[in-house]
Amino acid sequence: PDLLIVDNLSDEIVAIFENETKRWEKAVIKNVNDTEKAEIISYAVIFTILFVLVLTSFRPLLHRLRLEMAALKASEQRISAVVTFAPDGIITIDEHGIIVNFNPAAERLFGYAAAEVIGQNVKLLMPEPYHSEHDTYLSNYLESGEKKIIGIGREVTGLRKDGSTLPMYLSVSNNMMIGERRIFTGIFHDISEQNKLI
C-alpha cells in the first residue's frame, strides 16, 4: 500500500483532513494555540496512519473471508440443487419430529405443499399405528441410542394428504447437530411399482 507522508501541514491540508474524516471541528482547532494545534494535528495524522496500516493488514484476511463466503454460498447452492431435483422425497426433521425441510419430490409423493407441512410433526405423514408411536420411537432413540429405523433402511407405509397410503423405502440418517438443533434426514423412495411386480 502507498502511504503519503506530509512534511508541512498547511491550513488547507488541515481543512481537507477535517472535511474527509468529519471527526475534527474547525472551531476546536481555531480556538487553541499553535502548540496545541500542532499536537491535535499530529495525533490526527498518527491516528490516520495507524488506521490505514490496520486496514491494509486486514485486507488479505478480508479477501480470504470473501473467498470462503463465496465458496460456502456455492456449496449451499449445489446442495440445494441436489435436494430440489432429487427424484426421491427428502424430509428433514428436528429432535421433536417437527418438519424443517420438505423437497419437491416429497410434495409429489405425499400431495402436500412444503408450506403446509413445515412446522408440523412428521407423524402427519404416517398412518396408524405408526402415527401414534412415532414420537415414542424418537424420544427412545434420543435417550437410549436404540435404533429402530435411524441409520437403518426399511419398508414403511406413508400417508398421503388425500388419505391414501403408499409403500415406501425409508432411510434415515443418524442425527447431526446444526447449531443447537439435532436434525434427522429421511429419504423416501416410492416402491409401489416394485410391489406390483411381486
N, C-alpha and C positions, 0 to 999 in steps of 0.2 A: 504493500500500500504506500501511496505517496503521502508524505507529510510536508506541510508548508510551515516553515519556521519564519516568524516575523521578528525582525530585529528592533524596529522602531514602530510603536503603535501610535498612530496619529489619532486625532479626534474622529476622523472619518471612519477609520477601521474600527474604533470602539463603537461608533454608531451602527456600523454594519453588523458587528458581532451582537449588539443588543437586539437589533431587529430580527436576526436569524434565530437566535436562541430564545428570545422572548422571556428571558429569566432575569434580566437586569433592567431596572428602571433608570431612565436618564436622570431623573431628579436625584436619585441616590448618588450618582457619580458627580453631578454638578455641585451638590452640597457638601462635598468633602474636600479636604486639602489635597495637594498634589501627591504627597506621600501615601495617603490613604487611597487615592485614586489609582496610583500605580500598584498598590497592594491588591486592590479589588481586581484590577485588570489581570495581574499576574496569576491570581487564584482562578480567574475565569479561563485564562489560557491553559493553565495546568489541568483544570478540570476537563476542558475540551480535548486536550491531547490524551489524557487518560481514557476519556470516553471513546475516542477514536481507536486507541490501542486495544481496549477491551472489545469493542465492536469488531475490529479486524481479527482478533484472536478467536472470536466465536464464529466467524464466518465459515470456516471449514466444518465446524460442528453443525451449524445450521444447515449447510449444504448437505451433509451426510444425513441429517434428520429428515430433510425434504425428500431425499432419495429413498430412505427407508419407508417414509409415509406413502410415497408413490408405489413402492413395491408391495406394501401391505394392501393398498387400495386395489391394485391389480390382482393380488391373490384373492381378496374378498370377491372381486368381480368374477374370477374364474370359478370359485366355489359356488357362488350364487347361480352362475350359468349351469353348472353341473346339476345342482338341486332343482332348478327351474325346469330343465329339459330332460331330466331323468325319466325313463319310461315307467319306473316303479314309484309308488307312493312313498314319500319320506315325511315323517312326522317327528317333531322333537317335543318332548315334554319336560317339565321340571320335576323336582322330587315330590311334589304334591299331586302329580298326574295332570297338571294343567298344560294344555297345548300351547306351545310357544311358536312353532312354525308348522305350516301345512302347505306342501308344494302342489303345483297344478295337477300332477298325476294323482295325488291323494284326493283332490277335488273331484276328478273324474271317477275314481273308484267309489267314493262314498256319497257323491252327489251334493256335498256341502261346498259353499264358497269358503275360502280361508277365513274371511271376516266373521262368518257365522260360528266357527269353532275355536278360533284363537281366544284364549282366556277361559275356555270351557274344560271340564275334566275329560280326559281321553276315553273314559268308560262310556261316553256318549256314542262311541263307535263300536260298542260291543253288545251282543245280545246276552240275555241271561243264560247261565249263571255267572258268566264272566263279568258282566256289568256290576253285579253286587260284590264280587270277590276281588276286583282289581286293586282297589286301594289297600286291601289287606296284604295282597302279594307284594305290592310296592313297599309298604312300611316294614314287612317282614324282611325283605331284601336289605333295606337300609339299616335295620337293626342287627341282623344276623349275617348278612352276606350270602345267605342261601339263595341259589339261582333256580328259579322255576322256568324263566324264559330269557332273562337277561344274559347276554353273552352266548346264548344257545338259540338256534333257529328251530322253528316248528310250525306245523299247520295250525291255523286258528280260523275262527269264523268272524267276519266283520259284519257290522250292521249299517246299512245304507240309510240315508235320510228318508227314503220312501218306505222304510220298514222291512225291506227285503234283506236277505243275508247273502254273503258271498264267501267262498272258501279262499283263504289266502295263506301264503307262506310268509311268516314274520320273523325277521332278525332284529334283535335289539342290542344296541351297543352297551358296553359297560358304561357306567356313569362317568362323566367328565365335569370338571369344575370350570365354569365360566363366570369369573368374578366371584360372587358369593353364592351363586346358584349351581346346583347339580343338574345336569342336563342329560337326558337319555334320548337316543335317536333310534327310531323304528323304521325299518324299510319293509314295505308291504308289496308282495307280488301276487297278483290275481292268478289263481290256479284253476279257475273254472273250466277252461278248455282242457287242461290235462286230466281233470277229474271226469270229464265226459268220455274220454278215451278209455278209462279204466272200467 
